[in-house]
Amino acid sequence: MVAELGLGAMDTPQLPEGPETLSSALDLGINFVDTAREYAGSEYLIGHAIRARGAEDFHVATKTFSHTLDGSQRDVDRSLSILGVERIDLYQLHDISTMDAWDEVMREDGALAGLKIAQCRGLIDHIGISSHGADVLQAAIISGEFDAVMLEYSAFFTETAPLIDLANEHDVGVIVMRPLGGSGRTSVMRGRIAEGYAGPLTPANLLRYVLSNPGVSVPIPGARYPSRIHENVETASAYQPMDAAERRALEDEAQRLYS
């Protein structure tokens, strides 16, 4: 079990404020932090926090880009060393977004087999997968091999809503990436608000939209600045679920302004 709001830590180390941003998240009750071996400096930053305050305060999910048995095991060992822990809560196959990639990681000598060995060794608790491909996500959910899937979902990207329902049917956790839109949309949105835009398309409403889906386990908005952490936690702490009409209005506005 984790808090209903997490942190995507891909970009957190990219600014001097990174350590403060991560500390703010943990101090305010965010206890699920997502990273990956390839996110420059991210595991290193999280490792510093773990060494400073202990690993009991929060749960870490990281990922391997490797598609091979040996490669995924090497990544687990590297993550353990950099994070400074003996066990990682969730290790994921990273960006498996084509069926060719799916076939590679699912082979006998594929990355999933490597993560299973690491799990048997007591090095990781749970196994997950991140993907931008609907066919891969469906295969992963019904395969029985994964405890969690990471997918994109927001008012900008509603196509995965049926997959969230499917995951719930199969008792698979759902981690939502890009809940505020991603791909520079949040910056554009903030710029429009600064220029006087007063419509419904705001970061707070986008987060409300995702939190309003009962099938979502945890959204992981990225953050570089402590102020963003404070904004997101305030929204998650006080939000009221959106009704169907509010969700449709936000989807329409998202498509109209940023399609």
HELIX and SHEET records of a PDB file:
HELIX    1   1 THR A   12  GLN A   14  5                                   3    
HELIX    2   2 GLY A   18  ASP A   27  1                                  10    
HELIX    3   3 SER A   42  ARG A   53  1                                  12    
HELIX    4   4 ALA A   55  ASP A   57  5                                   3    
HELIX    5   5 LEU A   69  LEU A   83  1                                  15    
HELIX    6   6 MET A   99  MET A  106  1                                   8    
HELIX    7   7 ALA A  111  CYS A  120  1                                  10    
HELIX    8   8 ALA A  134  SER A  143  1                                  10    
HELIX    9   9 ALA A  161  GLU A  169  1                                   9    
HELIX   10  10 ARG A  185  ALA A  194  1                                  10    
HELIX   11  11 PRO A  203  LEU A  211  1                                   9    
HELIX   12  12 PRO A  226  ALA A  238  1                                  13    
HELIX   13  13 ALA A  244  TYR A  258  1                                  15    
SHEET    1   A 8 LEU A   7  GLY A   8  0                                        
SHEET    2   A 8 PHE A  32  ASP A  34  1                                        
SHEET    3   A 8 HIS A  59  THR A  64  1                                        
SHEET    4   A 8 ILE A  88  LEU A  93  1                                        
SHEET    5   A 8 ILE A 124  SER A 130  1                                        
SHEET    6   A 8 ALA A 148  GLU A 152  1                                        
SHEET    7   A 8 GLY A 173  MET A 177  1                                        
SHEET    8   A 8 VAL A 218  PRO A 219  1                                        
END                                                                             
